Amino acid sequence: MNTQKGTVTLGGLLIGAAVGAVVGAGVALLFAPRSGKETRELLGAKVGALKGKLGEAIERTPFAARREVRDLNSVATTTESPTH
């Protein structure tokens, strides 16, 4: 687990986005000027869109992780000091 101050992990970002979406949906339900049926239909559409976006993000995660490892390895090899 990376505990450096100021760093953001992809998992943390995804969890934050999911929590934000749920809270936003709850607030929208409380202040919605629509009927219950209309609100449920709208909420269903939003949840479907969120599932799609979350699925895409999960599919991209391994690729992003590999890219980060590759970039870190590249930085590590270019900054290594020769040992004499």
PyMOL commands that place a pseudoatom at each C-alpha (Angstrom):
pseudoatom trace, name=CA, resn=MET, resi=1, chain=A, elem=C, hetatm=0, pos=[0.000, 0.000, 0.000]
pseudoatom trace, name=CA, resn=ASN, resi=2, chain=A, elem=C, hetatm=0, pos=[1.369, 3.385, -0.953]
pseudoatom trace, name=CA, resn=THR, resi=3, chain=A, elem=C, hetatm=0, pos=[1.123, 5.694, 2.047]
pseudoatom trace, name=CA, resn=GLN, resi=4, chain=A, elem=C, hetatm=0, pos=[2.997, 8.682, 0.706]
pseudoatom trace, name=CA, resn=LYS, resi=5, chain=A, elem=C, hetatm=0, pos=[1.201, 11.939, 1.382]
pseudoatom trace, name=CA, resn=GLY, resi=6, chain=A, elem=C, hetatm=0, pos=[-0.340, 13.441, -1.738]
pseudoatom trace, name=CA, resn=THR, resi=7, chain=A, elem=C, hetatm=0, pos=[-0.350, 10.302, -3.871]
pseudoatom trace, name=CA, resn=VAL, resi=8, chain=A, elem=C, hetatm=0, pos=[-3.497, 9.011, -5.542]
pseudoatom trace, name=CA, resn=THR, resi=9, chain=A, elem=C, hetatm=0, pos=[-3.987, 5.382, -6.499]
pseudoatom trace, name=CA, resn=LEU, resi=10, chain=A, elem=C, hetatm=0, pos=[-6.266, 4.219, -9.275]
pseudoatom trace, name=CA, resn=GLY, resi=11, chain=A, elem=C, hetatm=0, pos=[-8.236, 2.062, -6.841]
pseudoatom trace, name=CA, resn=GLY, resi=12, chain=A, elem=C, hetatm=0, pos=[-8.776, 5.011, -4.533]
pseudoatom trace, name=CA, resn=LEU, resi=13, chain=A, elem=C, hetatm=0, pos=[-9.871, 7.135, -7.441]
pseudoatom trace, name=CA, resn=LEU, resi=14, chain=A, elem=C, hetatm=0, pos=[-12.405, 4.529, -8.573]
pseudoatom trace, name=CA, resn=ILE, resi=15, chain=A, elem=C, hetatm=0, pos=[-13.791, 4.125, -5.062]
pseudoatom trace, name=CA, resn=GLY, resi=16, chain=A, elem=C, hetatm=0, pos=[-14.082, 7.892, -4.699]
pseudoatom trace, name=CA, resn=ALA, resi=17, chain=A, elem=C, hetatm=0, pos=[-15.881, 8.164, -8.024]
pseudoatom trace, name=CA, resn=ALA, resi=18, chain=A, elem=C, hetatm=0, pos=[-18.324, 5.399, -7.063]
pseudoatom trace, name=CA, resn=VAL, resi=19, chain=A, elem=C, hetatm=0, pos=[-19.059, 6.950, -3.658]
pseudoatom trace, name=CA, resn=GLY, resi=20, chain=A, elem=C, hetatm=0, pos=[-19.519, 10.345, -5.269]
pseudoatom trace, name=CA, resn=ALA, resi=21, chain=A, elem=C, hetatm=0, pos=[-21.946, 8.902, -7.798]
pseudoatom trace, name=CA, resn=VAL, resi=22, chain=A, elem=C, hetatm=0, pos=[-24.024, 7.248, -5.073]
pseudoatom trace, name=CA, resn=VAL, resi=23, chain=A, elem=C, hetatm=0, pos=[-24.130, 10.407, -2.952]
pseudoatom trace, name=CA, resn=GLY, resi=24, chain=A, elem=C, hetatm=0, pos=[-24.998, 12.494, -5.995]
pseudoatom trace, name=CA, resn=ALA, resi=25, chain=A, elem=C, hetatm=0, pos=[-27.813, 10.129, -6.929]
pseudoatom trace, name=CA, resn=GLY, resi=26, chain=A, elem=C, hetatm=0, pos=[-29.191, 10.313, -3.391]
pseudoatom trace, name=CA, resn=VAL, resi=27, chain=A, elem=C, hetatm=0, pos=[-29.163, 14.101, -3.372]
pseudoatom trace, name=CA, resn=ALA, resi=28, chain=A, elem=C, hetatm=0, pos=[-30.770, 14.162, -6.810]
pseudoatom trace, name=CA, resn=LEU, resi=29, chain=A, elem=C, hetatm=0, pos=[-33.576, 11.934, -5.551]
pseudoatom trace, name=CA, resn=LEU, resi=30, chain=A, elem=C, hetatm=0, pos=[-34.223, 14.243, -2.614]
pseudoatom trace, name=CA, resn=PHE, resi=31, chain=A, elem=C, hetatm=0, pos=[-34.464, 17.352, -4.761]
pseudoatom trace, name=CA, resn=ALA, resi=32, chain=A, elem=C, hetatm=0, pos=[-35.929, 15.928, -7.963]
pseudoatom trace, name=CA, resn=PRO, resi=33, chain=A, elem=C, hetatm=0, pos=[-39.030, 17.762, -9.270]
pseudoatom trace, name=CA, resn=ARG, resi=34, chain=A, elem=C, hetatm=0, pos=[-40.190, 14.613, -11.093]
pseudoatom trace, name=CA, resn=SER, resi=35, chain=A, elem=C, hetatm=0, pos=[-42.676, 11.897, -10.291]
pseudoatom trace, name=CA, resn=GLY, resi=36, chain=A, elem=C, hetatm=0, pos=[-41.455, 8.672, -8.715]
pseudoatom trace, name=CA, resn=LYS, resi=37, chain=A, elem=C, hetatm=0, pos=[-41.739, 6.759, -11.972]
pseudoatom trace, name=CA, resn=GLU, resi=38, chain=A, elem=C, hetatm=0, pos=[-39.796, 9.376, -13.945]
pseudoatom trace, name=CA, resn=THR, resi=39, chain=A, elem=C, hetatm=0, pos=[-37.140, 9.532, -11.246]
pseudoatom trace, name=CA, resn=ARG, resi=40, chain=A, elem=C, hetatm=0, pos=[-36.737, 5.734, -11.219]
pseudoatom trace, name=CA, resn=GLU, resi=41, chain=A, elem=C, hetatm=0, pos=[-36.388, 5.661, -15.007]
pseudoatom trace, name=CA, resn=LEU, resi=42, chain=A, elem=C, hetatm=0, pos=[-33.805, 8.435, -14.926]
pseudoatom trace, name=CA, resn=LEU, resi=43, chain=A, elem=C, hetatm=0, pos=[-31.937, 6.768, -12.085]
pseudoatom trace, name=CA, resn=GLY, resi=44, chain=A, elem=C, hetatm=0, pos=[-31.944, 3.457, -13.961]
pseudoatom trace, name=CA, resn=ALA, resi=45, chain=A, elem=C, hetatm=0, pos=[-30.441, 5.122, -17.006]
pseudoatom trace, name=CA, resn=LYS, resi=46, chain=A, elem=C, hetatm=0, pos=[-27.771, 6.841, -14.893]
pseudoatom trace, name=CA, resn=VAL, resi=47, chain=A, elem=C, hetatm=0, pos=[-26.886, 3.603, -13.097]
pseudoatom trace, name=CA, resn=GLY, resi=48, chain=A, elem=C, hetatm=0, pos=[-26.584, 1.828, -16.451]
pseudoatom trace, name=CA, resn=ALA, resi=49, chain=A, elem=C, hetatm=0, pos=[-24.222, 4.513, -17.720]
pseudoatom trace, name=CA, resn=LEU, resi=50, chain=A, elem=C, hetatm=0, pos=[-22.188, 4.364, -14.510]
pseudoatom trace, name=CA, resn=LYS, resi=51, chain=A, elem=C, hetatm=0, pos=[-21.897, 0.565, -14.794]
pseudoatom trace, name=CA, resn=GLY, resi=52, chain=A, elem=C, hetatm=0, pos=[-20.565, 0.965, -18.319]
pseudoatom trace, name=CA, resn=LYS, resi=53, chain=A, elem=C, hetatm=0, pos=[-17.999, 3.571, -17.309]
pseudoatom trace, name=CA, resn=LEU, resi=54, chain=A, elem=C, hetatm=0, pos=[-16.915, 1.570, -14.276]
pseudoatom trace, name=CA, resn=GLY, resi=55, chain=A, elem=C, hetatm=0, pos=[-16.576, -1.561, -16.409]
pseudoatom trace, name=CA, resn=GLU, resi=56, chain=A, elem=C, hetatm=0, pos=[-14.412, 0.314, -18.901]
pseudoatom trace, name=CA, resn=ALA, resi=57, chain=A, elem=C, hetatm=0, pos=[-12.226, 1.678, -16.095]
pseudoatom trace, name=CA, resn=ILE, resi=58, chain=A, elem=C, hetatm=0, pos=[-11.797, -1.794, -14.628]
pseudoatom trace, name=CA, resn=GLU, resi=59, chain=A, elem=C, hetatm=0, pos=[-10.819, -3.164, -18.039]
pseudoatom trace, name=CA, resn=ARG, resi=60, chain=A, elem=C, hetatm=0, pos=[-8.229, -0.391, -18.468]
pseudoatom trace, name=CA, resn=THR, resi=61, chain=A, elem=C, hetatm=0, pos=[-6.729, -0.846, -14.990]
pseudoatom trace, name=CA, resn=PRO, resi=62, chain=A, elem=C, hetatm=0, pos=[-4.289, -3.676, -15.844]
pseudoatom trace, name=CA, resn=PHE, resi=63, chain=A, elem=C, hetatm=0, pos=[-3.036, -1.746, -18.865]
pseudoatom trace, name=CA, resn=ALA, resi=64, chain=A, elem=C, hetatm=0, pos=[-2.567, 1.417, -16.830]
pseudoatom trace, name=CA, resn=ALA, resi=65, chain=A, elem=C, hetatm=0, pos=[-0.769, -0.514, -14.095]
pseudoatom trace, name=CA, resn=ARG, resi=66, chain=A, elem=C, hetatm=0, pos=[1.593, -2.105, -16.613]
pseudoatom trace, name=CA, resn=ARG, resi=67, chain=A, elem=C, hetatm=0, pos=[2.286, 1.296, -18.160]
pseudoatom trace, name=CA, resn=GLU, resi=68, chain=A, elem=C, hetatm=0, pos=[3.070, 2.774, -14.724]
pseudoatom trace, name=CA, resn=VAL, resi=69, chain=A, elem=C, hetatm=0, pos=[5.443, -0.099, -13.925]
pseudoatom trace, name=CA, resn=ARG, resi=70, chain=A, elem=C, hetatm=0, pos=[7.144, 0.310, -17.293]
pseudoatom trace, name=CA, resn=ASP, resi=71, chain=A, elem=C, hetatm=0, pos=[7.498, 4.069, -16.738]
pseudoatom trace, name=CA, resn=LEU, resi=72, chain=A, elem=C, hetatm=0, pos=[8.866, 3.563, -13.233]
pseudoatom trace, name=CA, resn=ASN, resi=73, chain=A, elem=C, hetatm=0, pos=[11.346, 0.987, -14.503]
pseudoatom trace, name=CA, resn=SER, resi=74, chain=A, elem=C, hetatm=0, pos=[12.422, 3.413, -17.198]
pseudoatom trace, name=CA, resn=VAL, resi=75, chain=A, elem=C, hetatm=0, pos=[12.970, 6.170, -14.650]
pseudoatom trace, name=CA, resn=ALA, resi=76, chain=A, elem=C, hetatm=0, pos=[14.813, 3.795, -12.341]
pseudoatom trace, name=CA, resn=THR, resi=77, chain=A, elem=C, hetatm=0, pos=[17.211, 2.651, -15.063]
pseudoatom trace, name=CA, resn=THR, resi=78, chain=A, elem=C, hetatm=0, pos=[17.925, 6.190, -16.253]
pseudoatom trace, name=CA, resn=THR, resi=79, chain=A, elem=C, hetatm=0, pos=[18.574, 7.505, -12.734]
pseudoatom trace, name=CA, resn=GLU, resi=80, chain=A, elem=C, hetatm=0, pos=[20.743, 4.648, -11.481]
pseudoatom trace, name=CA, resn=SER, resi=81, chain=A, elem=C, hetatm=0, pos=[24.189, 5.822, -10.584]
pseudoatom trace, name=CA, resn=PRO, resi=82, chain=A, elem=C, hetatm=0, pos=[27.071, 3.671, -11.701]
pseudoatom trace, name=CA, resn=THR, resi=83, chain=A, elem=C, hetatm=0, pos=[28.751, 1.800, -8.868]
pseudoatom trace, name=CA, resn=HIS, resi=84, chain=A, elem=C, hetatm=0, pos=[32.492, 1.869, -9.030]
for i in range(1, 84): cmd.bond("trace and resi %d" % i, "trace and resi %d" % (i + 1))
show_as sticks, trace
zoom trace
